[in-house]
Amino acid sequence: MSVSVDVSQSFTCDVHALWKLIGSFYDLKWTGDDPWEFDGIYRTLPEHGMKEQLVYKGETCYTYKMVEGPFKNFTVTISAAADGAGSVATYAAVGDLSDEERAMVRDGTRELLAALAATRPSN
């Protein structure tokens, strides 16, 4: 069954500073120390059996789909937008997830974005 997972986090920095942190499909330092490998429009995390494909890149958003890994028909859009004097990051996913998988993705994303916001990135 296809379900959605939407997580947003406010930041004190402007949208350009936020996008500089989270806006590259090929630079995932903000997500932790996982040893991602990059090849063209693909990124892989071999130790977890994951392979993701970049399918769209906009000015302050990108979309990728999981082509190998634990979730089926799983597509994610990462975006940044201005929000008053600051900005907001949004993680929007759709996929065939069980209730447990949906909760795991939602909670993990909330923790990740909250931890990034706590570093108080600046303009």
C-alpha positions in Angstrom: 0.0 0.0 0.0 1.4 3.4 -1.0 1.7 5.8 1.9 3.3 9.2 2.3 5.8 10.5 4.9 6.2 14.3 5.2 8.6 15.9 7.7 9.4 19.6 7.9 11.9 21.4 10.0 12.4 25.2 10.5 15.8 26.8 10.4 17.1 30.2 11.4 19.3 30.6 8.3 18.0 31.8 4.9 17.0 29.3 2.2 20.3 29.7 0.3 22.3 28.7 3.3 20.0 25.8 4.0 20.1 24.6 0.4 23.9 24.8 0.5 23.8 22.2 3.4 21.2 19.8 2.1 20.9 20.5 -1.6 23.2 18.1 -3.2 22.3 14.5 -4.1 26.0 13.8 -4.1 27.0 15.4 -0.8 25.4 13.7 2.2 27.7 14.8 5.0 24.7 16.3 6.7 23.2 12.9 7.1 26.1 11.3 9.0 29.2 9.2 8.2 27.7 6.5 6.0 30.1 5.5 3.2 27.9 6.4 0.2 29.3 5.8 -3.3 28.4 7.9 -6.2 28.2 7.1 -9.9 26.5 9.4 -12.3 22.8 9.7 -11.4 23.1 6.9 -8.8 24.3 6.7 -5.2 24.7 3.4 -3.3 25.2 2.4 0.2 26.5 -1.2 -0.3 26.5 -2.1 3.4 22.7 -1.6 3.5 22.0 -2.9 0.0 20.6 0.5 -1.1 20.8 2.1 -4.5 19.1 5.4 -5.3 18.6 7.3 -8.6 18.3 11.0 -9.0 15.2 11.6 -11.1 14.7 15.4 -10.8 16.8 18.4 -9.8 15.3 21.9 -9.3 16.5 25.2 -7.9 15.8 24.2 -4.3 14.6 20.6 -4.5 15.6 17.3 -5.8 13.8 13.9 -6.1 15.2 10.5 -6.0 13.8 7.0 -6.1 15.1 3.8 -4.4 16.0 1.3 -7.1 17.4 -1.3 -4.7 16.8 -1.5 -1.0 14.4 -2.2 1.7 11.4 -0.1 0.5 9.4 -0.7 -2.7 8.2 2.0 -5.0 9.9 4.6 -2.7 10.4 8.1 -4.0 11.7 11.1 -1.9 11.8 14.8 -2.6 14.1 17.0 -0.5 13.3 20.7 -0.6 14.1 24.0 1.0 11.9 27.2 1.1 12.0 30.6 2.6 10.0 30.9 5.8 9.7 34.3 7.3 13.2 35.4 8.4 14.4 31.8 8.2 13.8 28.7 6.1 12.2 25.3 6.2 13.5 21.9 5.0 10.9 19.4 3.8 11.4 15.6 3.3 8.4 14.2 1.4 8.4 10.5 0.6 5.9 8.1 -1.0 6.2 4.4 -1.1 4.9 0.9 -0.3 5.6 1.0 3.4 4.2 -0.9 6.3 3.1 1.1 9.3 6.3 0.2 11.1 8.5 1.2 8.1 6.5 4.5 7.8 7.1 5.3 11.5 10.8 4.4 11.2 11.3 6.7 8.2 9.3 9.5 9.8 11.0 9.3 13.2 14.5 9.0 11.7 14.0 11.9 9.4 12.6 14.1 12.2 15.7 13.3 14.3 18.1 14.0 11.5 16.6 17.3 10.6 16.2 18.4 14.2 19.9 17.6 14.8 20.9 19.6 11.8 18.8 22.6 12.9 20.4 22.4 16.4 23.8 23.1 14.8 22.2 26.5 14.0 23.6 26.9 10.4 24.1 30.6 9.5 23.8 32.7 6.4 
